[in-house]
Amino acid sequence: MKKTLGLAALAAVLACSTAYAQQVNVKIGVLSDMSSLYADIGGPGSVAAAKLAVADFQKTNPNVKVELISGDHQNKPDVGSQVANQWFDVDKVDVIVDVPNSGVALAVSEIARAKNKLFIVSGAAASTLTGAKCNPNTVHWTYDTWMLANGTGKAMVKTGGDTWFFLTADYAFGHALEADTTGVVEKNGGKVVGKVRVPLNTNDFSSFLLQAQSSKAKVIGLANAGGDTINSIKQSAEFGIVKGGQKLAGLLVFSSDVNALGLPTAQGLSLTETWYWDMNDANRAWTKRWNAERNAAGKYPTMIHAGVYSGILHYLKARAALGAGEFDGKAVTDKMKSMPTDDVLFGKGTIRPDGRKIHPAYLFEVKAPSESKHPGDFYTLKATIPADEAFRPLKEGGCPMVSG
Amino acid sequence: MEQRVAEPIATPEVQPTVWRTQSATILFVVMVVGLIVAPFFTYPLFLMQAMCFALFACAFNLLIGYVGLLSFGHALYFGWASYLSAYSAKAWGFTPELAILTGTATGAVLGLLAGSLAIRRQGIYFAMITLALAQMMFFFALQAKFTGGEDGIQAVPRGHLFGLIDLSKEMNMYIVVLVIFLAGFLFIYRIIHSPFGEVLKAIRENETRAISLGYKTDRYKLVAFVLSATLAGAAGGTKAIVLQLASLTDVNWPMSGEVVLMTLVGGLGTIFGPVLGSFIILVMQYKLAAVGEWVLVIQGVIFVACVLLFRRGIVGELANKLKIRL
């Protein structure tokens, strides 16, 4: 009798396990800059966001088993490429997420294509990822350079800032940002009255800022990134540029930069983002959870973190819809593109055939310290750029997948 | 860094047992066998990259270990070779062997230009000139159109070797890299043990005396510099084909520092030292990738420990203990 009972139990277990053969196994790799200049906009915060996405998804889909690993690309394309290759080949990772730093992101995008895996970009800005260098295995989630230039340029001109002066970092990225923004400004009836090319990693902006001040332009556009942006904003505050009536437009500034600079220095700065933590109750609730997961007091999630969450959630939905079976990067990407996106942070949206995720963008102005009511109360919303105008039109990107 | 660092390894009276006289040959065989077996146990792409860096460090060691010249701008030859190799393979459709040769030639030409300027000065001035030239070319790489700025050159095709062998297959590529690495390694070994190499060592020991013996030391130094840059170019060119990308990391000054570290950890002026050193540093970079910022701290600690505890490097100390020449 005991024996039969045992056998029955065994049979029951076996039956269960066949039922669970439908279980989907997913492995996600968060590849980011964990230690250097992008660690605050992505880095450990992206890992925390990814964990939240997985937890939220598993609440409703317990049959999907998700494993999460993370790595540091140290901002070196060869390290990033090495890690990506190893994750795909050895560690059986299906999807890589985040990857701030365009150089590394372009390398990873190429590897994902070659190995038919999936790459969801949140951290990198290069609009070529869905332009000339697009591929069927890459989805660009949060933002890109075209959207930043367009958002800031257009909305500033419409709100009265019709004469511009550019402080441009003197290398390809700075030139591209300046050219994109110039195009937008002129198209909307504005005028560029001058520009100055500043060497990369400059410490002393005084002569450039004096030129900007004497140009009498209403808006000073900062076509630079990272340390250059921080330095130019700090020194603008010392020169009293914003107090003198001119506006400062950051073309690549994140809320973490504003947090680091402090409101007294950053006040009056205009910038474009696609997500801001203090915009509505859903975002605030998510930020609370993110803070608990990230375990770092005084930090606020950036739009890149939100993008990691939203991107992974949508990927998991697509994966669950496809069911178990061999991973096929192209099929998963197609599924992701065919399903409308919907989550608490970005609301409803779509992914275009070129891999571009579409959602609205917002022009913000950094508050003065007196207007800020609580910690992390950084921005006043100045304008909303609707989803269909926020990103580069499909036909203008030059993506070979679209033009056929 | 003074020339004192490049102290020769004292070779005291050696008992002529077989394994002592043949120690280098034995170790070479062990290394070759190890590298042939390794891809079955480790990720081949990692090994290929490590071999490229090993060749780069060996080339650097030729200059500092055997001529006593500390170049602080070797990233220039490595990085520009990888750009030219990547560009020629991608834009001009060169086959991989031609692309790597293009990279090697780039290293040679740049080495000739930079070397003929730099060898006119000694010590810290020599190092500073090489660094300054390397930084100049870094900014050129940052601004030039064809290098892609900070995006670099991506999706470089590996192509077919001699139009026949498909290098997109990992093992084929591995064999090619192994052959290039061993050829470079043996070439350096040959240089060091030739009459020319003896003159180089004489210059390292006492340049004034070498001049008084009638050697035109500047010419010797220039030839050594160009050889070193050429081999660094071969390493850079190969790396571009292996990883299918070329980026600013390879021309930036931290790369020049990294190769110094690799050589120092392994053993300055030993033929096997740089190989071991580069493997150690690369393993650290990847195994410690998860601990983030600690990679740099640990690298720094190792550097300090090396300088304080075993100044001859791992292989150098080992050779000294066993009283053999490696």
Contacts between the chains, C-beta under 8 A, distances in Angstrom:
chain1	res1	chain2	res2	distance
A	34	B	292	3.7
A	34	B	293	7.2
A	35	B	292	4.0
A	35	B	293	3.4
A	35	B	294	8.0
A	35	B	295	7.5
A	35	B	296	7.6
A	36	B	293	7.6
A	39	B	292	7.7
A	70	B	290	7.1
A	71	B	289	5.1
A	71	B	290	6.2
A	72	B	289	4.9
A	72	B	290	6.8
A	72	B	291	8.0
A	72	B	292	5.0
A	72	B	295	7.7
A	73	B	289	7.8
A	74	B	285	7.5
A	74	B	289	7.3
A	74	B	295	7.1
A	75	B	249	7.9
A	76	B	247	7.3
A	76	B	249	4.4
A	77	B	152	5.5
A	77	B	154	7.9
A	77	B	245	5.5
A	77	B	247	4.0
A	77	B	249	6.3
A	78	B	49	7.0
A	78	B	239	7.5
A	78	B	243	5.3
A	78	B	245	6.9
A	78	B	247	6.7
A	78	B	249	6.3
A	78	B	250	7.5
A	79	B	285	6.6
A	79	B	286	7.5
A	79	B	289	7.1
A	81	B	243	5.5
A	81	B	244	7.6
A	81	B	245	6.1
A	82	B	45	6.5
A	82	B	46	6.4
A	82	B	49	6.4
A	82	B	243	7.3
A	82	B	286	6.6
A	83	B	286	7.3
A	83	B	289	6.3
A	85	B	43	7.8
A	85	B	45	5.3
A	86	B	43	5.5
A	86	B	45	7.3
A	86	B	46	7.1
A	86	B	286	8.0
A	89	B	43	7.2
A	89	B	45	8.0
A	90	B	43	5.9
A	102	B	150	6.8
A	102	B	151	5.4
A	103	B	150	5.4
A	103	B	151	5.1
A	103	B	152	4.9
A	103	B	247	5.4
A	103	B	248	7.1
A	106	B	151	5.6
A	106	B	152	7.3
A	106	B	154	4.7
A	107	B	152	7.4
A	107	B	154	5.5
A	107	B	245	5.2
A	107	B	247	7.8
A	109	B	154	8.0
A	110	B	154	5.2
A	110	B	155	4.5
A	110	B	244	7.2
A	110	B	245	7.8
A	126	B	151	6.5
A	128	B	151	7.5
A	133	B	154	7.3
A	133	B	155	7.9
A	170	B	143	7.3
A	171	B	142	5.0
A	171	B	143	5.7
A	171	B	149	5.5
A	171	B	150	7.0
A	172	B	142	7.7
A	172	B	143	7.2
A	172	B	145	7.7
A	172	B	148	7.3
A	172	B	149	3.1
A	172	B	150	6.9
A	172	B	151	7.4
A	173	B	149	6.3
A	173	B	150	6.0
A	200	B	139	7.9
A	200	B	142	6.9
